[in-house]
């Protein structure tokens, strides 16, 4: 008798409300992840590039880039959540709760908090809240995402529709400031730009100017680095139109490009929302612009918070996001709403 030992991944009807999923394969990170992250993206924020700069800001050294930690924790979830996904639809209520240091071991746990079958009956949307833990069982990151997942059997009964009530945005007092962070003696010269918290106005749009063309090889290296096994990123036959660039790759590329104009937006503390507006493929040139949505003071010395909209495009004009019909323009790849910590 032949027994199946391989894992085909979960389909929509395999999820139940309240289901807890402990994701496999913990990952110990090192300085190698930092070096590879900076090789894949033009990442230059000083706090993550220099131990000495980080110590000058009250930290014991440079932590792993916030988005690198996100990618590792996200990658753990892929075999259980999005292996059979048609699309990753959005994010909400994301908070970075502790820095990740070289030597930390990360693991992920998700809870299903919402289910809704699509009208076609061939797929459905699954909402999960994911938490990433270090080796001390401390939560370092949490976020909600929702994914459109194929059904194995179109005739399988639809579950009761439950759509979670998610916050449109985090308030500044929900942000967690890394222990010891102090921007009182912040070195603007070494950071690369003079712009302080007070130099940014709500409604201001910043064109980050530069562009980077996505290469197939670098995307494949990135998804392997983050152990992201989604079929649409690896197998060109899994999706009509060819392999899809991992949305997180676009997020990190846009964040790195935002250095030009936001070099002092050092730490990502909160993720309010995000949408992968249009697919990205190898050969696309990614550009970025940001809009200042809000400003807030924090309790940490010399530290302010900016709420920013980061938009990645394939060449669209800065400030252009949606058409008259309310839909994203075809050149828009990413619309990300996040909080960043900056010197006052």
N, C-alpha and C positions, 0 to 999 in steps of 0.2 A: 504494500500500500504506500502511495506517495503522500508525504505530509509536507505542507507548506510551512517553511521556516522564515521566509522573507516577509517584510512588512510593506503592504501596499499603501499605507497611510490611512488616515481617517477620512471618511466622507461625511456629508452633512448629517445623514441620519444616525451617525455614530456619536453625536454629541447630545448631552442632556444638560438641562439647566442645573447649575450648582456643581457640576462635575469638576473634580480636581485632577489636574494632570501634572505629575512630577516628571519633568523632562530629563532625558538621559544625557550622559557624558559631561560631567563637570569639566571646567576648563581652567587651568592655572595659567595666568598671564605673566608676562615678563617684559623686560625692556625690548624684546624682539617685536612684540605687538606695537609698541610705540614707534619703533623704527620703520616697520612695514606700513603703519598707518601714515606716517609722514612721507613715505615713498609713493604711496598710492594717491595721496591728495596733496595739494600745495599748502599744507597746514603749517602755520607760522605763529600761532598765538604763543606768546612768550611763557605763560604760566605752565604750558605743557611741553615746552621745548627746553627749558633750563631749570635744573634743580636749584641753582643759586637764585634765580629770579623768584621761583616759588617760595624759597625760604625768606626772601625779602618781603613776601606777602603773607608771612605768618604760617606757612605750611611746612611740613618736614621735608618736602621735596616735590618734584613734579609728579602729579598723579597721571594715570592713563587718561588720554583724551576722553571727554564725556561721551562722545559718539562712538568711540571704540568700545567702551564698556557697553553701550547700548547694543552695538552690533553683536558682541559676544553673547549677551543675554538673549537677544532676539533670535540669534542663530540656533540656540538650544531648542527654541519652541517650534521651529519650522517642521521637523518630521511629524509632529503631533497636531499642528494647527494648520499649516498652509502648504503641506506637500501636494495636496490636490486642489489648491486654490486657483480660482480664475483671476482674482484680483485682490490686492491688499487695499482696502478702501479708506481707512483713516485711523487717526490716533487721538487720544484725549487723556486728560488727567495724568500726565507724565511728570514724575518728580525724581530728581537725582538726590538721594538721601545721604549718601556717604561717598567720599572719593574712593576710587579703586587704585590700589597700589601694586607695583610689580611684586609678584609672589602671592597675590590673592588668588583664591580659587572660587570661580563663579559657577552658580547653578541657577536654574529657573523653575518656577512653579506657576501654573496658570489655573484660573477658575473660569468656567463658562458662565457668563452673566447675562447673555441674551441670545435668542434664536429667532429667525424669521425666514420662512421659505419664500422664495421668489415666485412670482405669478406663473412663470413658465413651468414650474414643478421640477425643473432639472437641476436646480442649485438653491442655495440658501445663504443667508448671512449669519455668521457666528461672531459674537462679541466675547472677548476674553480679557480678564485682568491678569497681567503677568507681573510677577515679582522676581527680582534677581537677588540672590543671597551670596554673601561671601562665606569663607570657611568658618566664621564664627556664628553663622546663622543670623547675621545682621542683614537687613534689607538695604541694598545699595541703590536700587532703582525699582520703580513701579510705573506701569502705564496700562492704558486700555487701548486695544486695537480691534478693528472689525474687518472680517475677511469674507469674501464670497467664495464658497466651497461647492464643488460638484457633488451631486448625489450619485451614489452607486446604483440605486434602483429608483427610477422616476416614479414608480408606483408606490413607493414607501410612503406611509401616512405622514402628513405634515405635523410638526409639533405645534403646541400652542405658541402663538407669537408673543414674545417678551422682548421689548426694546428697552435697554437700560436708560435711565435718566442721567445723562452726563453733563457735567458743568461745561458751559461755553468757554470758560477760561479759569485758570487758577488766580486767586488773589495773591498779592505780593506777600501777605503774611503767612501763606501756605508754603512758601519757598523755604528750603532748608539751606542755611549758610554753612559751608564747611568749617569745622571747628578750627579756631585760630585765625581765620582769614582776616587780614587787616591791610587795607589799601592806603593807610595814612602816609606812608613813605614810598608810594608807588613810583617806579622809575619810568616815566613816559618816554625818555630817550631810548632806553633798551626795548621798550614795548613796541616802538615803531611809529606811534602817532601821538599827537598832543591832546586829542579830543576827550574831554571829561563827560560825566553824566549830564551836567548842566549845558553842555554844548549841543545836545540833541533836543529837537522840538517835536512834540506829537504832531503827526501828519507829514513829517519830513520824509522824503524819498531819497535813498542813496543808491546811485548806480555804481556797482562794484567794478565795472569797466572791463575786467579781464575775462577771458574765456578759455576753456580747456576742452579739447576733443576727446571723447570717450573712446578708448581702444578695447577691442574684444579681450585681449590678453590681460589687461589690468583688471577688467571686471571679473574674469574667471579667477584670477589670483585672489581678488577681494572676497568673492563668495566662498572660496575654499578656505581662506583665512578665518572667516567668521563661521565656518562649518554650516553654511546655509545650503541645504540640500533641495530647495524647491526646484521642481523639474523644469519650470519655464526659464530658469536661469542657466541650466546646464545642457538640456537636450533640445536641439533646434527643431526637432520634430514634435515637441510637446506643445508648441504654440504656433498657430498660423502667423506667418510674418517673421519668424525667427526668434532667437533667444531674446528674452527681455532683460534689460539691465536692472539689477536689484535696486529697488527704490532707495534703500539706505545708502547705496553708492552715490546716488544723486544728492541726497541730503548732505553727506560728508563733503562732496565736491563743492556744493553751494556754500556750505559753512566755511570751507577753506577760502573760497573766493571772496567771502564777505570780509576777510581781513583788511582789504583795501577799503577803508572807510569805517570799519568797526574793529580795528586791531585791539582795542581795549575792552571789547565785549568778551572777557576772558572765560567765564564759566557759564555753561548752560545749566540752569537750575530747574527749569520747568518747561514742559511741553503742553501747550494749551490745545493744540489741534493740528491736523495736517492732512493733506490730500495729495495723492499722486495723480495729478490732473490728466496727464497724457503719457503714453508709454515712451520710454527712452531706449534707443538701440545704439549699438556700436556705430561710430561714425558721426553721431550727433555732437555738436559743440555746445557745451553747457555754459551759460552766462547767468548772472545773478543780480538781483537788486533787493533792497530791504526798505520797509516802511516802519517808522517808529509809531507804535500803537498806544503806548502808555509809558509813564515813568513812575517810579516809587522809591522812597527811601527804605533802608533796612536798618536793623539794629547793630550791624557789624560796623566797626570803625572804618570810615572812608569808603564804604561800599554802597553803591546804589544799584537799582535794578531797572532795566529797560525791557519793555515788552515789544518784540520785533516780529514783523512778518517777513520771512525770507522766501523769495520767489526765485526758482530756477527756470530758465527758459532756453529755447533753442534759437535765440536771437531776437526775441520780442523786445519792444521798447520798454525802458524802465517805467514802472507805474501802470503799464497795461496788463490787466489780469483777466477780465471777463468781457464778453460781448454784450450787446443790447438784449440778447435772449437770456442773459444770466448765466450762460455756460462759459467754462474756461476757454480762453483763446487756444487755438491748436498748437501754438508755440510754447505754451506754459506746461512745464513738466512737474513742478512741485509748488505747493502753497503751504508753508510751515509757519506756525504761530508759536513763539517760544519766549521765555524769560531768560535774560542774560545778566550776569553781575559785572558791573563796571566801576571804575574808580570815580569818586565824587570830586 
